[in-house]
Amino acid sequence: MITYPSKLVERAVEQLSSLPGIGRKSALRLALHLLSRSGSEVHLFADALTEMCDHIIYCRRCHNISDTELCSICSNPARDTSLLCVVQHVGDVMAIENTAQYRGLYHVLGGVISPIDGIGPDDLTIEALVERVREGEVKEVILALGTTMEGDTTNFFIHRSLSGLGVKLSIISRGVAIGDEIEYADEVTLGRSILGRTDFEQSIRL
């Protein structure tokens, strides 16, 4: 158990260790590092986080994070509006963009269906996805969710929801290992998975 010389340091460590992947020892090192920096640098650091939390918004169309009502991807006239890639989280958009292999649009669900966690279809943006497809401009929906049981369940629910709307439904190839999250896949594998996507109907018959 760590003994802290200051309650203020202990409080900072508690907050830092609440971040994913940060244990209490790492949090203590970060807190002490911040103490070694000038007050103005620490305030800049804190202000950036506060401003992000207070002013970030979500794109009204795709639900990606944005500084404006319509994100830079949705508002880019060079993007292929006939392609729509469905992802679980905002981080997945960034991961796919870094591959430079995809020029369509996105739709961020905000999670996957997981009854054990109390997450159902109504907790996600699936209905908004269906409405986008009904508008008629989208010709292909690419399912790029994590290769987990929850991801597969969500894929099948979307498949049923879009049935009869006349849109092609494909799924990224399994170059991404079973159980992997899209956000953490390497760029080469992820890029090849997007390019090598397969018809969803064929994938569930395998």
C-alpha positions as CSV (number, residue, x, y, z in Angstrom):
1,M,0.0,0.0,0.0
2,I,1.3,3.4,-1.0
3,T,1.7,6.0,1.8
4,Y,1.3,9.6,0.5
5,P,3.0,12.6,2.0
6,S,0.1,14.8,1.0
7,K,-3.7,14.4,0.8
8,L,-3.6,16.6,-2.3
9,V,-1.2,14.2,-4.0
10,E,-3.4,11.2,-2.9
11,R,-6.5,12.8,-4.4
12,A,-4.6,13.5,-7.7
13,V,-3.5,9.8,-7.8
14,E,-7.0,8.6,-7.2
15,Q,-8.3,10.6,-10.2
16,L,-5.4,9.6,-12.5
17,S,-5.7,5.9,-11.6
18,S,-9.3,6.0,-12.6
19,L,-8.1,6.3,-16.2
20,P,-8.0,3.0,-18.2
21,G,-4.6,1.3,-18.1
22,I,-3.3,3.5,-15.3
23,G,-2.5,1.8,-12.0
24,R,-1.8,3.6,-8.7
25,K,2.0,3.5,-9.1
26,S,1.8,4.9,-12.6
27,A,-0.6,7.5,-11.4
28,L,1.8,8.5,-8.6
29,R,4.6,8.9,-11.2
30,L,2.4,11.1,-13.3
31,A,1.3,13.2,-10.4
32,L,4.9,13.8,-9.3
33,H,5.9,14.6,-12.8
34,L,3.2,17.2,-13.0
35,L,4.5,18.7,-9.7
36,S,7.9,19.1,-11.3
37,R,6.5,21.2,-14.2
38,S,5.8,24.9,-13.9
39,G,2.4,26.0,-12.7
40,S,1.6,27.6,-16.1
41,E,2.3,24.3,-17.9
42,V,0.1,22.3,-15.5
43,H,-2.7,24.8,-15.9
44,L,-2.5,24.6,-19.7
45,F,-2.7,20.8,-19.3
46,A,-5.7,21.0,-17.0
47,D,-7.4,23.7,-19.1
48,A,-7.1,21.6,-22.3
49,L,-8.9,18.7,-20.6
50,T,-11.6,21.0,-19.1
51,E,-12.2,22.7,-22.4
52,M,-12.5,19.4,-24.2
53,C,-15.1,18.1,-21.7
54,D,-17.1,21.3,-21.7
55,H,-17.1,22.1,-25.4
56,I,-16.8,18.8,-27.4
57,I,-19.9,17.9,-29.3
58,Y,-21.1,14.9,-31.3
59,C,-21.8,15.1,-35.0
60,R,-25.6,15.2,-35.5
61,R,-25.2,12.9,-38.4
62,C,-22.6,10.2,-37.6
63,H,-22.1,10.7,-33.8
64,N,-18.4,11.1,-34.1
65,I,-16.8,13.7,-31.9
66,S,-16.5,17.2,-33.4
67,D,-15.9,20.9,-32.8
68,T,-18.9,21.7,-35.0
69,E,-22.5,20.4,-35.5
70,L,-21.4,18.5,-38.5
71,C,-18.0,16.8,-38.3
72,S,-15.1,17.3,-40.8
73,I,-15.7,13.9,-42.3
74,C,-19.5,14.3,-42.9
75,S,-19.0,17.8,-44.3
76,N,-16.2,16.8,-46.6
77,P,-17.5,16.8,-50.2
78,A,-14.7,14.5,-51.3
79,R,-16.0,11.6,-49.2
80,D,-18.0,8.8,-50.9
81,T,-21.5,9.2,-49.5
82,S,-22.6,5.8,-50.9
83,L,-20.4,4.0,-48.4
84,L,-21.2,3.9,-44.7
85,C,-18.9,2.2,-42.2
86,V,-20.5,1.2,-38.9
87,V,-18.2,1.2,-35.9
88,Q,-18.6,0.8,-32.1
89,H,-16.6,3.8,-30.8
90,V,-15.1,7.1,-31.8
91,G,-11.6,5.6,-31.5
92,D,-12.5,3.1,-34.2
93,V,-13.1,6.0,-36.7
94,M,-9.6,7.3,-35.9
95,A,-8.1,3.9,-36.3
96,I,-9.7,3.3,-39.8
97,E,-8.9,6.8,-40.9
98,N,-5.2,6.2,-40.1
99,T,-5.2,3.3,-42.6
100,A,-5.9,5.7,-45.5
101,Q,-7.8,2.9,-47.1
102,Y,-11.4,4.1,-46.7
103,R,-13.0,7.3,-48.2
104,G,-16.6,6.8,-47.2
105,L,-18.7,8.0,-44.2
106,Y,-19.1,6.6,-40.7
107,H,-21.8,5.8,-38.2
108,V,-20.8,5.5,-34.6
109,L,-23.1,3.2,-32.5
110,G,-21.7,4.2,-29.1
111,G,-21.3,0.5,-28.1
112,V,-22.6,-2.9,-28.8
113,I,-25.5,-5.0,-27.7
114,S,-24.6,-6.6,-24.4
115,P,-27.5,-7.9,-22.2
116,I,-25.1,-8.8,-19.4
117,D,-24.1,-5.1,-19.2
118,G,-27.7,-3.9,-19.6
119,I,-27.1,-2.5,-23.1
120,G,-29.8,-3.1,-25.6
121,P,-30.5,-1.8,-29.2
122,D,-32.3,1.3,-27.9
123,D,-29.2,2.3,-26.0
124,L,-27.3,2.6,-29.3
125,T,-27.7,4.7,-32.4
126,I,-29.1,1.8,-34.5
127,E,-32.4,3.6,-35.3
128,A,-30.5,6.6,-36.5
129,L,-28.5,4.3,-38.8
130,V,-31.7,2.8,-40.2
131,E,-33.0,6.3,-40.9
132,R,-29.8,7.2,-42.8
133,V,-30.1,4.2,-45.0
134,R,-33.8,4.9,-45.6
135,E,-32.8,8.3,-47.1
136,G,-31.5,6.3,-50.1
137,E,-28.0,7.7,-50.7
138,V,-26.2,4.9,-48.9
139,K,-25.5,1.9,-51.2
140,E,-23.3,-0.2,-49.0
141,V,-23.1,-0.5,-45.2
142,I,-19.8,-1.9,-43.9
143,L,-20.0,-3.6,-40.5
144,A,-16.7,-2.9,-38.7
145,L,-17.4,-3.9,-35.1
146,G,-15.1,-5.8,-32.8
147,T,-14.9,-9.6,-33.5
148,T,-16.5,-10.5,-30.2
149,M,-19.7,-12.3,-29.3
150,E,-21.3,-8.9,-28.6
151,G,-20.1,-7.5,-31.8
152,D,-21.5,-10.4,-33.8
153,T,-24.8,-10.1,-32.0
154,T,-25.0,-6.4,-32.9
155,N,-24.0,-7.2,-36.5
156,F,-26.9,-9.7,-36.8
157,F,-29.4,-7.2,-35.3
158,I,-28.3,-4.5,-37.8
159,H,-28.6,-7.1,-40.6
160,R,-32.3,-7.7,-39.5
161,S,-32.9,-4.0,-39.1
162,L,-31.7,-3.1,-42.6
163,S,-33.4,-6.1,-44.3
164,G,-35.6,-5.0,-47.2
165,L,-34.1,-1.6,-47.5
166,G,-32.1,-2.5,-50.7
167,V,-28.7,-1.8,-49.3
168,K,-25.6,-4.0,-49.6
169,L,-24.4,-5.2,-46.3
170,S,-20.8,-6.3,-45.9
171,I,-18.4,-7.1,-43.0
172,I,-14.7,-6.5,-42.6
173,S,-12.6,-9.6,-43.3
174,R,-11.4,-11.6,-40.3
175,G,-7.8,-10.4,-40.7
176,V,-8.7,-8.9,-37.4
177,A,-8.3,-11.7,-34.9
178,I,-11.4,-13.1,-33.1
179,G,-11.9,-11.2,-29.8
180,D,-10.0,-8.1,-31.0
181,E,-11.2,-4.6,-30.7
182,I,-11.0,-2.5,-33.9
183,E,-9.4,0.5,-32.2
184,Y,-6.3,-1.6,-31.2
185,A,-5.7,-3.4,-34.5
186,D,-2.6,-2.5,-36.4
187,E,-3.1,-0.2,-39.4
188,V,-2.0,-2.7,-42.1
189,T,-4.2,-5.5,-40.8
190,L,-7.2,-3.1,-40.4
191,G,-6.7,-1.6,-43.8
192,R,-6.6,-5.0,-45.5
193,S,-9.7,-6.0,-43.5
194,I,-11.6,-3.0,-44.9
195,L,-10.5,-3.7,-48.5
196,G,-11.1,-7.4,-48.1
197,R,-14.6,-7.0,-46.7
198,T,-17.1,-9.8,-47.6
199,D,-20.9,-10.0,-48.0
200,F,-22.5,-10.3,-44.6
201,E,-25.0,-13.0,-45.8
202,Q,-22.1,-15.1,-46.9
203,S,-20.3,-14.6,-43.6
204,I,-23.2,-16.0,-41.5
205,R,-23.5,-19.0,-43.7
206,L,-19.8,-20.0,-43.1
